[in-house]
Amino acid sequence: MESGQLRKLNLCYAGIQSLYWAGFAAIWAFLSVLLLYRGFSNSQIGTVSALALLMPLAVQPVLASLADRDRRFTSRRLAMALTGLLLLCAVGLWCSAGSMAVTAALYVLVGISLTATAPFHSAMAMELQQHGVALNYGLSRGLGSACYAASVLVLGVVVERYAPTAVLPVFAGEMLLLLLLTWRFRASRTMEATAGSGPVLSVGQLLRRYPAYTWLLVGCALLMACHSATCTYMIHIVGKVGGSESMMGSALAVAAFLELPAMGLFSRMRRKVPLAWLLIFCAAFFVIRAGLFWAARSVPVLYLAAALDF
């Protein structure tokens, strides 16, 4: 591939990751703030968040199987379809201020679509790399974390100054740009047509054949449940130490920025430390982080807990 075309692909993919994670920050980091503003109780917010994070367990395998079995449904096309759905949900949330039921349903749909989109973004990169295209996935994903951090930092101030609903037009604009960039991202039709043409196992067959992988999934699911709980109710954790939306944005920004060195050093670390030990190490810090959030009675402890998000 020519260097000019490769540069355009890398720039386009970096834009896709940046817009996705900036949009994730806008709509999901401020979930509790927006839903509290619209009259939801903490238990109702928990229900919305749980449904949004559990339902992808049923949806994602179906979409992944579709991409594996039918060459018309490429990862790129499915990512575009999900992004288009996110754009429609953003407009719907913007216009549904008077209905809690519609708001809840749309937020669940947003959570499902967001969760399902990220694997297809990763698959888009992996498919090109399998064809020998030197796409820089690590740098693009790192830029995504940086954009997440910048987004929560800025939006925390905006929400505090204006209203939580300010995140909705921002999210809609980001999804529109993401849709356009995903549409432009392609190396060649031949690569798309031959992606995912190998043998395919069903979810049940995969789990039965690799039982250790099943336990790994269970462990990762529990870690994400811990992470999701602290993120969903971060506004209350911050409020406990006298903070506001802008402090919440700062804490989330600290966490996201500190992902960058961990991601940048991952290749070196995995050469020196077995992956199993790295997972155990990270899981231990998840527990410490959750404990510090629970015990935090001052701003420094809050930021210390946020800094362990790596």
Secondary structure as GFF3:
##gff-version 3
##sequence-region A 1 310
A	DSSP	alpha_helix	3	24	.	.	.	ID=ss1
A	DSSP	pi_helix	25	29	.	.	.	ID=ss2
A	DSSP	alpha_helix	31	37	.	.	.	ID=ss3
A	DSSP	alpha_helix	42	54	.	.	.	ID=ss4
A	DSSP	alpha_helix	56	69	.	.	.	ID=ss5
A	DSSP	alpha_helix	75	95	.	.	.	ID=ss6
A	DSSP	alpha_helix	100	130	.	.	.	ID=ss7
A	DSSP	alpha_helix	137	161	.	.	.	ID=ss8
A	DSSP	three_ten_helix	164	166	.	.	.	ID=ss9
A	DSSP	alpha_helix	167	184	.	.	.	ID=ss10
A	DSSP	alpha_helix	189	194	.	.	.	ID=ss11
A	DSSP	alpha_helix	203	209	.	.	.	ID=ss12
A	DSSP	alpha_helix	211	232	.	.	.	ID=ss13
A	DSSP	alpha_helix	234	240	.	.	.	ID=ss14
A	DSSP	alpha_helix	245	257	.	.	.	ID=ss15
A	DSSP	alpha_helix	259	272	.	.	.	ID=ss16
A	DSSP	alpha_helix	275	295	.	.	.	ID=ss17
A	DSSP	alpha_helix	299	306	.	.	.	ID=ss18
###
